[in-house]
Amino acid sequence: MNAEKVEKLFWLLVIAWCILRIVLMSSQFLGNADPALRESVLQYFSEADISAGREYAMYGFWFRAVYGFLLIGALIAMLRYGFFESLWLRSGAVAGPGLLRQDLHFILTSLLLIQLMSLPSSIYLGYWREAESGFANIGFAGWLLRYFKSVLLGLGLQTVAILILLAVIRWFPQKWPILVPGVMGAFSLAVTLLAPVLITPLFYNQTLLEDGKFKADILGMAEQAGMEVDEVYVIDESRYSKHTNAYFTGVGRHRRIVLYDNLIKSHTPDEAALIFAHEAGHWKYSHVAWGLSIGVLAMLVIALTYRAVFPILAEVSWFGLKDIAGASGLPFLMVLFMLLQLFVAPVESQISQFMERQADRVALELTGLRDVFISAQVRLSRDNRSDLLPSPLRVFWLYSHPPAIERIRMAEEFKSR
């Protein structure tokens, strides 16, 4: 396949991405007009709840719609007109050739540049939306400090991961497609295990849940779920925002459940215990381990595909793919990843929703608190201003969790059984 045909296929992919994104954005704008669904939602929520969730979901809609196209367009233009080519040559002139010189300089500069291009969106949606919606508990200066800490951490982890990837390709030119998934899986596992110990303390104060009936009830549920856990951790999310949540992380003996302090403050003990039981469901089914395993499998498919198509893609000079083991093609690969990610999003979404449904069922089985489960879902949705009437297409394509009304219906059916 010659360069002209390859370039045409790329532009067809860009056009398809634009059309799909317009369809998904339109579906969010239209929402769900099903009157029967609205009646079901109104059994548990008020019109004010629906309006609040809709307002929060639609905040900055046109900004998001336009900015997404501008970002992709700017990156493609920078590729097409030689900006990244010049940056690659400049990196070589400044740092000299080599993985830890030219490649490292180019990786850091490219990632930082893309991060700076995303800064307006981060400020508008990450701070102003939260502040104007009444969620933010910190000022702009505090948010900016936290943001830059996150950026530095993210840049460091991404750079290390890319360097490891390139090193494996250079050291094992024949076997790298088989080795890369294992190496990158090990890197992801290391980050997962170290995150609660090294990363979380950079942003939160972690404390053990205080002794008392609530803790005793939680540990009792953990025992029923077969969880090897002696302590539950609480982080001070209230220093940043009013959002409520809990999460599960780790694998094997290093699994940990963490509660937001807002969750404990704004929910009844039974509701908070149910939310804990949901995280116990993730523990029971080893969802973090499954996620890592699926990631390794996906990496294998990507590695084999990339090795097969690299000679074809390299035909187009402005893609910057000079060497399969070099960093010069990183900007193009990042653009390609952004484009393709939207097409594979339903796979990730449906896997995540399946795991969330499993965890919900475990929560009900462990506690038997079906009415409390429903009240907890109502309170969580109100506290976080969830979109109560989302588009079915958007739910299928992008949502990591089932909508609130679906989770409530599941609890109703569980009760009837």
MOSULTA-V832211 format. One record per residue. N is the residue number from 1. RES is the residue in one letter. PSI is psi as a letter, one per 40 degrees, with the letter a starting at -180 (NA if undefined). Layout:
# MOSULTA-V832211
n->(N	N)
res->(RES	RES)
psi->(PSI	PSI)
This chain:
# MOSULTA-V832211
n->(1	2	3	4	5	6	7	8	9	10	11	12	13	14	15	16	17	18	19	20	21	22	23	24	25	26	27	28	29	30	31	32	33	34	35	36	37	38	39	40	41	42	43	44	45	46	47	48	49	50	51	52	53	54	55	56	57	58	59	60	61	62	63	64	65	66	67	68	69	70	71	72	73	74	75	76	77	78	79	80	81	82	83	84	85	86	87	88	89	90	91	92	93	94	95	96	97	98	99	100	101	102	103	104	105	106	107	108	109	110	111	112	113	114	115	116	117	118	119	120	121	122	123	124	125	126	127	128	129	130	131	132	133	134	135	136	137	138	139	140	141	142	143	144	145	146	147	148	149	150	151	152	153	154	155	156	157	158	159	160	161	162	163	164	165	166	167	168	169	170	171	172	173	174	175	176	177	178	179	180	181	182	183	184	185	186	187	188	189	190	191	192	193	194	195	196	197	198	199	200	201	202	203	204	205	206	207	208	209	210	211	212	213	214	215	216	217	218	219	220	221	222	223	224	225	226	227	228	229	230	231	232	233	234	235	236	237	238	239	240	241	242	243	244	245	246	247	248	249	250	251	252	253	254	255	256	257	258	259	260	261	262	263	264	265	266	267	268	269	270	271	272	273	274	275	276	277	278	279	280	281	282	283	284	285	286	287	288	289	290	291	292	293	294	295	296	297	298	299	300	301	302	303	304	305	306	307	308	309	310	311	312	313	314	315	316	317	318	319	320	321	322	323	324	325	326	327	328	329	330	331	332	333	334	335	336	337	338	339	340	341	342	343	344	345	346	347	348	349	350	351	352	353	354	355	356	357	358	359	360	361	362	363	364	365	366	367	368	369	370	371	372	373	374	375	376	377	378	379	380	381	382	383	384	385	386	387	388	389	390	391	392	393	394	395	396	397	398	399	400	401	402	403	404	405	406	407	408	409	410	411	412	413	414	415	416	417)
res->(M	N	A	E	K	V	E	K	L	F	W	L	L	V	I	A	W	C	I	L	R	I	V	L	M	S	S	Q	F	L	G	N	A	D	P	A	L	R	E	S	V	L	Q	Y	F	S	E	A	D	I	S	A	G	R	E	Y	A	M	Y	G	F	W	F	R	A	V	Y	G	F	L	L	I	G	A	L	I	A	M	L	R	Y	G	F	F	E	S	L	W	L	R	S	G	A	V	A	G	P	G	L	L	R	Q	D	L	H	F	I	L	T	S	L	L	L	I	Q	L	M	S	L	P	S	S	I	Y	L	G	Y	W	R	E	A	E	S	G	F	A	N	I	G	F	A	G	W	L	L	R	Y	F	K	S	V	L	L	G	L	G	L	Q	T	V	A	I	L	I	L	L	A	V	I	R	W	F	P	Q	K	W	P	I	L	V	P	G	V	M	G	A	F	S	L	A	V	T	L	L	A	P	V	L	I	T	P	L	F	Y	N	Q	T	L	L	E	D	G	K	F	K	A	D	I	L	G	M	A	E	Q	A	G	M	E	V	D	E	V	Y	V	I	D	E	S	R	Y	S	K	H	T	N	A	Y	F	T	G	V	G	R	H	R	R	I	V	L	Y	D	N	L	I	K	S	H	T	P	D	E	A	A	L	I	F	A	H	E	A	G	H	W	K	Y	S	H	V	A	W	G	L	S	I	G	V	L	A	M	L	V	I	A	L	T	Y	R	A	V	F	P	I	L	A	E	V	S	W	F	G	L	K	D	I	A	G	A	S	G	L	P	F	L	M	V	L	F	M	L	L	Q	L	F	V	A	P	V	E	S	Q	I	S	Q	F	M	E	R	Q	A	D	R	V	A	L	E	L	T	G	L	R	D	V	F	I	S	A	Q	V	R	L	S	R	D	N	R	S	D	L	L	P	S	P	L	R	V	F	W	L	Y	S	H	P	P	A	I	E	R	I	R	M	A	E	E	F	K	S	R)
psi->(h	i	d	d	d	d	d	d	d	d	d	d	d	d	d	d	d	d	d	d	d	d	d	d	d	d	d	d	d	d	a	h	e	h	d	d	d	d	d	d	d	e	d	d	i	i	d	d	d	d	d	d	d	d	d	d	d	e	h	f	d	d	d	d	d	d	d	d	d	d	d	d	d	d	d	d	d	d	d	d	e	e	d	d	d	d	d	d	d	d	d	d	d	d	e	i	i	i	d	e	c	d	d	d	d	d	d	d	d	d	d	d	d	d	d	d	d	e	d	d	d	d	d	d	d	d	d	d	d	d	d	d	e	e	d	h	e	i	i	d	d	d	d	d	d	d	d	d	d	d	d	d	d	d	d	d	d	d	d	d	d	d	d	d	d	d	d	d	d	d	d	g	d	d	e	d	d	d	d	d	d	d	d	d	d	d	d	d	d	d	d	d	d	e	d	d	d	d	d	d	e	d	d	i	h	h	i	i	h	i	i	a	d	d	d	d	d	d	d	d	d	d	d	d	e	f	h	g	h	d	i	h	i	h	i	g	d	e	d	d	i	e	i	i	i	i	i	h	i	i	i	b	e	f	i	i	h	h	i	i	d	d	d	d	d	e	i	i	d	d	d	d	d	d	d	d	d	d	d	d	d	d	d	d	e	f	d	d	d	d	d	d	d	d	d	d	d	d	d	d	d	d	d	d	d	d	d	d	e	d	d	d	d	e	d	h	d	e	d	e	g	d	h	d	e	i	e	d	e	d	d	d	d	d	d	d	d	d	d	d	d	d	d	e	d	d	d	d	d	d	d	d	d	d	d	d	d	d	d	d	d	d	d	d	d	d	d	e	g	d	d	d	d	d	d	d	d	d	d	d	d	d	d	e	f	i	h	e	g	i	h	d	d	d	d	d	d	d	h	d	i	i	i	d	d	d	d	d	d	d	d	d	d	d	d	d	NA)
